[in-house]
């Protein structure tokens, strides 16, 4: 479980915007944004604030728990919202 203070920090740092698509929470239809892991826990990601970002529901569900995606025969690392 992610600590409430860490969740608040992630929301503040992101300015209430999805860190992937930049949609503002106020412009989202009715779904609340998610504090989500950039590197999923199943891939040894942590609950540290550096590994968390704010994501709209659509971005969070599209990303899933993966570390990379495949286009054709090539593997591409997924976008890191604060390093990419």
C-alpha positions, 0 to 999 in steps of 0.5 A, a space after each residue: 500500500 502506498 503511503 498517503 503522504 507519498 500519494 499527495 507528493 505524486 499528485 502535487 509534483 504532477 500538477 494534477 496532470 497525467 504524466 503520460 498524456 498531460 490531461 488535467 484531472 479537471 478535464 477527465 470525464 468522471 474517472 479519478 487519476 491513478 498513482 501508478 508504478 512506472 516500473 511494476 512491482 512484478 519487475 522489482 519496482 518500488 513504492 518510492 516516489 521516484 518510481 510513481 507517477 500520476 496517470 489518467 485511467 486510459 494511460 494507466 490501462 494502456 501501459 499495463 505492467 510491461 517494461 517494453 512493447 513490440 512493434 514489428 520485430 523490434 522491442 522498444 522500452 516504454 516511455 518514462 514520464 519524467 526522463 523521456 
